[in-house]
Amino acid sequence: MAYFLKKTKRNDRLYLSIYESFYSPETKNTRHKSFRKIGFVDALIEQGIDDPISHFQKEVNELNSKRETEKCHINFQQISDVSPELCLGYVPIAKILNMLDVKEHFGYLSSSRKFEFDVYDVFFALVYARVVAPLSKNHTFHDILPKLYVQKSFSYDQLLEGLEFMGEEYEKLIEILTVATDDNFILDSSHSYFDCTNYYFEIDKESTLQKRGPSKENRRDPIVGMGRLLDAQMLPVGMKIFPGNESEKPVMRDLIHDLKSRNNIKGRTIQIADKGLNCAKNIIEAIDNGDGYLFSKSVKTLSERERQWVLLDDGFETVFDQNGEPFYKIKECIDTFTYSYKDDYGNVITRNIKEKRTVTYNFSLAKKKLMEINRMIEKAKTHRAGQAKKEEYGESSKYMQFLDDQGKSIKPPAKSKSYRQRQRTSRI
């Protein structure tokens, strides 16, 4: 609108200030706000301004003139600084979420916290943004949510507050979504699938949940473990999070029992896991419970008879791609294998279990791995045990033998101490 010089009487003294007038959509009328406080007229005269009213009226006129000049230079073709691009890839997910109709249940769950925002709005906005572009919460709020067709009605701090609440109540929220999914799409519990994984956090300090443990990325950051149960159609049924320093082997058995009882799953559960979870106790208990499993195995841990069968080139069937090139090789066998473990009382439990074993050989992957091995071998050849430090070999050390002049095995030089370690040793 415009600037004006406001003159106010205070204790028989005249006070000057510059105010700005503007149109308010709420009141549908003109409102004013302070732009700059100047001071009392008599004090300004003492400071050397002979006529303060005329002096500052000129300043107000210059402000209004500058505003009019800026209006004349506006590029009327530019409607907004915000890009008109919208992300619509989440629309199918939005349709499914609307069908679940769980907003009222979210409201009941969060009613005790008296939030000044709707937790459900935060939830579906984060789900949609995750589908469009999985980024950090900061980037999600500032870069992705403004590009969604639905507009956010919460601040960044409220997003974090809502996220904390959903983390605390995640099991109840999952139960709400699972019941709604069953009502709308009918979950198939004739059999189910279970898997474990872990997630790392780029933080230094551990918490009661975020603990340092064996990470699949081989990182040293605190992690959390997660077990997830899926129905026969691969629809999520339940999820459980546990501290990252707990072994997944015993946790997996408890998680499956807890998730199945919580969601009233009576059918057979197939455990899906890598070689880290295929211990004998898990396998035997899975069979005793009438469940199944699909585990990977390390060739190094196999018995000599099993390893010979895996490495023998006979029995493979080659599968070709659409261009007629070899894609992968596969061979299978069904045999009885012996598993044993010690129970809590030291008793050895042994069981012979009939299993189907499958071995695959990927030509592209084998070529890639061979190149990596050859590169490490060439790196190893450039070093001598008497000159290089152990850490310089890296993975290539497993392709090297360290021998002395008499041909006896020796260890490579140990990693040199850091300055801090040397200082600590000298102080001791």
N, C-alpha and C positions, 0 to 999 in steps of 0.2 A: 504494500500500500504506500505509506509515506512516513517520513520522520518529522517530528515537531519538537519545539522547545517548550518544556513544561516549567511553569513558574509556580512555586508553592510557598505559602506563608508558614513559617515555623517560629513561634515565639517572637512575633513582630519583625522577623528577619526573612528576606526573600531568598529562596533556595532554587537553583537552576539544575535541570537535568534534561537529557535528550531521550525521548520515547519513540518507539516504533509502533505504528498502527497496522493491524492485519485483520484479514477476514477469518472468522472461526466457523468451521462447518458444524460444530456441536451446537453453538448458540444461534447460528445463521445470522450473525451480526458482526460488527467491527469491535475488536478488542485491542488493548494496548499492552505493551511490555517495555520494561526499562532497557534502553540501549547503552546509556552511559550516564554516570553520576558526575556532576560538575562541581557544585559547592555553593556556598552563600555568596551573595553579591558583594557585601561589604568586605568579605575576606578576599575576594577576587580583585577588588579595587586596590586593596592594600598590597596585592602581589604585582601591581603595575598595569592592570587592565582597566582603562578609563571607563569604558562603557561595556560591561560584560554581556548585557542582553543583546546588543547589536553584534558584538564579536562572535558570540556563539550561534546567533541566528544565521550569520553567514556560513558557519560550519554546517548547520542543518540544511541550508540551501544547497551547499556543495554535495552533501550526501544524497539529497533527492535528485540532483542533476546527474550524479554518477549512476544512480539506479535507473533513471530514464535512458541514459546512454547504453547501459548493459542490456536493457530490454530491446533496444533497436538493433543490437548485434546478435540476437538469438537466432540460431539456425532453426527455422521452423520445421525443417524436414526431419530433425531429430526429435522424436517424441519422448524418448527416455534413454538413460544411460544403461539400463538393464536390457540384456539381449532378449529378443522375443522368442528365442529357442526354448522349446519345452520337451522334457523327456517323457515319453508315453509308453516305454517298454514295460512298465509295471502294471498297466491296465488289466491284463488277465489275472494277475495276483489280486488286484483290488476287487475284481468281480468275485473271486473266491472268498476273500475276507468279508465282503459284504454279505455273502450268502451265509457265512457262519453266524453273523449277527450276535457278536459277543460284547458289544460296547457296554451294554447295561451291566453285565457281569464284571467287567473291568471297573466300572463305577462303584459297584458294591464293595469290591475288594480294596479299593483305594479310598473309600469314604472316611475311614478312621484317620487318615493322614491330613485331611483338609487342605489338599493342594489347591493352588490358585490357577491350575491348568488341568486339562483333561489328559489323564495318563494314556487313554486309548489313542488320542490324537498323536502323542509322542510315539506310541508303539507302531501304529500303521505307517507314520511318516518314516520311521527308521527302517521298517520292512521294505517299503517301496524304494527308498534310497539305496538299500542294500542290493536290491535287484538291478537297479540302474547302474550303480557304480559303487562297489565295496571300498569305501575309504574310511579315514579316521572320523571320529565324531565331529571334530572341528571343521574338517573339509566338508563333511556331509551337511552340516548346518549352513555353512556360508556359501558353498558352491553347488550343492545338489538340490537341497530342498527348495531354493528359490526357482529352480527350473521344473519343478513338478506342477502339474495342473492344479492339484489341491494346495492351498496356501497354508503355511504353518501359523499357528496361533499361540506360540510359546517362545520364550527367549532361550538363549543357549544355556544359561544357568538352569532353567527349568527342564531343559532336555536332559542335562546331567543328573538332576534330582530325580526325574522320572526313571532314568536308566538305572540309578541306584536302587530305587524301589522295585523295579522289575527283576533286578538281580537277586534281591532278597526274597522275593515271592515267586521265583521262576517256576517252582514245582506246581504251585496253585494255578499259575497262568497256563502252564502246559496242560494241566488237567481240564481247565475250562475249554481250551482249544481242542483237546482230544475228544471230549464229550460232544462238542459242537460238530466236529468232523464226522463222528460216528452217526450223529443224527441226520446229517445232510448227505453223506457219501457212503456210509456203512463200512466200517473197518472190517477187514477180513482177518480174523484171528485163528484161522485153521492152522497156520504156522507163522512164525515170526523170525526176524533176523536181529542179531545183536552185534554191535561193534564198539570198540574202544579207541579213543584217540587222545591227543593232548594239544594244548595251545600255550604258546609262550607269550610273555609280556615284556616289553622293553622297559623294564624297571629294575632298579638295583635292590630295593628293600623287599624282603619277603613279608607276607601277611599270613593269617591263619589258613587261608586257602591257597594262595599263590606261593608255592614252595619249589625250590630247586630240585629237579629230578631228571631222569633219563628222557631227553627230548628227541623226537624223531628227526629234528633238524640239527642235532648234536650241539645245541646252544647251551649256555650256562645261565640263561635268564630264568626267573621263576616261572613255573608252568602250573596249569591245572589240568586234571584229567577229566574226560567226559565219556560216559557210556550212553548209548542210544539204542532204543528198541524200535523196530519197524514192523509193520504188519506184512501180510503176504503180498500186498500190492506196493510195497516199499513206501507206504505212508507213515510218517512219524507217529508213534504211540506214546513214548515216554523218554525222558532224558534225566540223567543224574550226573552232577558234577562233584568231584572229590579232589582233595589236596594232591598236588603234583608230585610230592615225595613218596606217596603210597604206591606199592607195587600193584600193577594191574592184574597180576595173576590171581591173587585171592580176592581182590575187589570185584573182579568180573563175575565170580560165582554169586556173591552177595547182591550185586546190581541186578543181575538177571532175575533172581528170586524176588527182589523188592519191586522191580518194574512190572513183572508179570502179575504179582499179587495186587499191586496198586491199580492196575488197569484190567484186572480180571481176565488175563490171558491164560488159557488152559492148553493151547495147542503146542506143538513141537517148536522149539527154538533152535535155529541154526546159528552158531557162533562163527563170526567172521573175524579173523585176526591174522596178524603176521607172525613170524617165527618167535617173537618175544612172548607170546601168550600161549603157545601150544605145549605147555608143560604136561607131564603125564597125569597129574591130579586133575587138571581141567578136562582132559580128554576122557578119563575114566568116569568122572562125575557127570559129564555130559551124556555118556552112554547110559549110566545108571538112571539118569533122570528122563531117559527117552528122547533126549535132544540130539542134534547133529552138529557138525562143525566143518568148517572149511578153513584150514590153516596152511600157511606156507612153512617150509622147512629149510634149514641151512644144510647144504650138501656136506659141509665139514663135520656136522654133528651126527651124520648117518653112520650106521654100522658098515663094515667093510663090504658085506654082501649087497647092501642097499646102494652104497656108493658105486660099486662096479656096475650095477644095473643102470643107474642114472647116467654114468659117463660112457657106457657102451653105446656105440653108434648104431647098433642093430635095433630094429623095432620101431624106428621113427617113421611117421607119415608126414610127408611134406605138403604144406598148404600153399597154393599160389595166389597171387593177387590178380586183379582184373587185367593186368598187362602180361600175365603169364610168367612173372618173375617170382622166385621163391620168397614167400612172406615169412613163414615160420614152420618149425617142425614140432611134432607132438607125439608122445607115446604114453600109454596107460597100462596099468596092471592092477589086479585085485588080489590081495594076499592077506595073510594073518600076521600081525606085528605085535610084539610084546612090549607092554608099558608097565613101569613100576615106580612107586614112590613111597616115602615114609610118612605115616600119619603122625598125629600129635603125640602119640605114645611110643613112637619109635618102631612100630610094626611096619614091615614091608608089605605093601599092597601091590599085587601083580595081576595083570589081566592081559589075555590075548584078545586082540580086537581085529576084526576084519575091516580092512580099509581099501579105498581106491586111491591109488597114487597116480598123479599126472605130472609129466615133465614136458616143458616147452623150451624151444630154442629159437630165439628171435635173431634173424640174420642181420638186421640193421643195428640192433643193440649190440650184438657180438662185434660187429665192425667198429662201432664207436668205442666199446670197452678195450678192444685190442689197440686202437690208436692211443688211448689214454695210458695203457700199460707200456707200450713202446716209448711213449714220451717220458714216462717216469724212469724207464730203464736207461734211456739216453742221458737223462739228468744224473742218474746214479753213476754212470761211467765217467762223468766229468769230475767226480770227487775222489779223493783218497782218504782212507780212514784216518791217517795221521794228520790231515790238514783241515778236514771239515768237521763241523759240530753236528751233533746228532739231529738237532732240529732242522738242519739244512736239507736233510734227506727227505723229510716228509713221508709220504706214502711210498716213495720209491725204495725206502729201506727194506721193505719186505721182499724185494727182488734182488737183494744184495747179500753177499757173504763177506764177513770181515775176518781176514786171516792174517796171522803174523808171518815173519820170515820163514818159520818152520812149518807153515801151513796149518797151525792150530787156530781154532776159532777164538776171536777176541770181540769185545764189545766196542762200538764206536765211542768217541769221546763224549762225555756227558755234557748236558747243557750248561753253559757257563753261568756263574752266579751274577745276579744283577747288582747294581751299586748298593741298593738298600740291603740286600742279603749280605754283601761283603761287610757293610758297616755294622750290621747286627752281629756278625761273627766276630769282628774285631772287638766289639764292646764286651762280648761274653768272654 
